[in-house]
Amino acid sequence: MKGIAVLGSTGSIGRNTLEVVRKNPDKFRVVSLSAGGNVGLLRQQIKEFNPEFVSVLGEPELKELKKDSALSCEAGFGEEGAVRAACHAGVHTAVSAITGAAGLLPTMAAIKAGKDIALANKETLVMAGPLIMEEAIKIGVRILPVDSEHSAVFQSLSGHRKDDVRRIILTASGGPFLNTPAERLETVTPEQALRHPRWSMGRKITIDSATLVNKGLEVIEARWLFDLPALKISVCIHPQSIVHSMVEYIDGSIIAQIGATDMKGPIAYALTYPERIADSAPLLGLAGLKLEFMEPDLKRFPCLGLAYKALETGGTAPAVLNAADEAAVSMFLKGRIPFTAIYKVISEVLERHTPGKVTALEDVLEADRWARDAAEASMRCFS
Ligand SMILES: NC(=O)c1ccc[n+]([C@@H]2O[C@H](COP(=O)([O-])OP(=O)(O)OC[C@H]3O[C@@H](n4cnc5c(N)ncnc54)[C@H](OP(=O)(O)O)[C@@H]3O)[C@@H](O)[C@H]2O)c1
């Protein structure tokens, strides 16, 4: 039985992971859970999965959790708590599904503790790709992708020579504004931006999908996960979200992975690779399938171009892109800046940034702090 830590257990990926566990009690044992502020849901998860350790966002949440005198496990909070959950004895695989930069330190700690990583938190590789991959190789742990696009590329690369890859093609649904004219993007609301046409996900990634920042973060994630240069990573819009991504080989063959739009498929695969679990995701009916592919419109969705630029700049630039985006998305969700300002903020912060080398995690954490401050300053003109 495989012991797992679910970091971000109360989120979209976390809940889907626990559904995979629920359906396969003979394969997995939940050793630890890490949540943020949703203490009510965490309590239910503790009752059902009986973990040895849990962690919450901060001290107030811990107090709230401990009101339950029947609490059956050890508990901690904050970064230290998430790290303890990730590294707990008995954990074989840590599912890294905290949202944003907060996922970086627990993921690195789990790698150092020798745990395999089922990676949903793409920010980890965006911020510190070279450090993370180097450490994983040094310690000898596996980083298995949970992102459906990267899971698809991983599966499509399997059994082939890397030298034969012409490029990988990450697909993107295009989000809720795929056909929205540029002049209307200025006034779209958070509610409209949160209505993703294909996937049900957390709020941050849903907004990132609407701006295409998410696809840019995925390009950077793929750069480090598959050790391919940016030139060999392209993006195409595929509104049906059935082809999860593809690999084009030098002989002209394109190998694609297709399946239902359900994260339980890639989650289960990351947890049991190279085995597959029967019926982990719904079956896809093939009859009548319509598949469209088109180039992304970088004029209406310029954030994708910014991500390529940050990747090319390298060093601390991708961490700055990520932090500026997190700050801007949070303000957009509060209704304080317009949708189109997300691009303006990231672009302005990247322009002001003097990229530095990344030789240790502190370099990216420092860049992350700087970028959040710079983004706040850049957004002052909207208040
Ligand atoms: N959702 C998807 O389909 C999908 C697909 C591919 C990749 N991903 C990636 O997976 C990650 C999670 O996405 P999601 O959609 O599952 O997000 P989500 O639904 O917003 O869930 C985020 C989880 O992280 C916890 N959390 C947030 N801030 C935290 C902090 N500072 N410290 C500790 N825990 C914290 C939340 O806790 P509370 O809810 O308790 O506050 C929740 O459990 C992201 O990096 C995303 O890009 C998601």
The ligand as a Gaussian input file, in Angstrom:
#p B3LYP/6-31G(d) Opt

LIG

0 1
 N       -7.449000      22.282000     -10.602000
 C       -6.901000      21.719000     -11.641000
 O       -7.586000      21.065000     -12.448000
 C       -5.410000      21.830000     -11.877000
 C       -4.864000      21.256000     -13.030000
 C       -3.488000      21.308000     -13.197000
 C       -2.675000      21.946000     -12.276000
 N       -3.239000      22.517000     -11.174000
 C       -2.364000      23.191000     -10.210000
 O       -2.561000      22.595000      -8.929000
 C       -2.425000      23.568000      -7.904000
 C       -3.713000      23.613000      -7.094000
 O       -4.769000      24.005000      -7.925000
 P       -6.296000      23.870000      -7.466000
 O       -7.115000      24.183000      -8.655000
 O       -6.489000      22.572000      -6.776000
 O       -6.376000      25.081000      -6.424000
 P       -7.444000      25.334000      -5.277000
 O       -8.714000      24.611000      -5.577000
 O       -7.495000      26.786000      -5.076000
 O       -6.788000      24.625000      -3.995000
 C       -5.619000      25.095000      -3.419000
 C       -5.262000      24.320000      -2.177000
 O       -4.125000      24.931000      -1.560000
 C       -4.469000      25.337000      -0.221000
 N       -3.717000      26.563000       0.053000
 C       -3.848000      27.771000      -0.549000
 N       -2.945000      28.646000      -0.057000
 C       -2.229000      27.967000       0.867000
 C       -1.154000      28.323000       1.737000
 N       -0.623000      29.551000       1.743000
 N       -0.653000      27.359000       2.560000
 C       -1.183000      26.122000       2.581000
 N       -2.195000      25.720000       1.771000
 C       -2.718000      26.639000       0.946000
 C       -5.975000      25.528000      -0.233000
 O       -6.492000      25.432000       1.074000
 P       -7.965000      25.971000       1.511000
 O       -8.885000      25.726000       0.377000
 O       -8.250000      25.110000       2.706000
 O       -7.811000      27.427000       1.864000
 C       -6.367000      24.340000      -1.121000
 O       -6.303000      23.141000      -0.373000
 C       -2.100000      24.892000      -8.621000
 O       -0.723000      25.071000      -8.654000
 C       -2.637000      24.673000     -10.034000
 O       -1.955000      25.438000     -10.997000
 C       -4.583000      22.483000     -10.941000

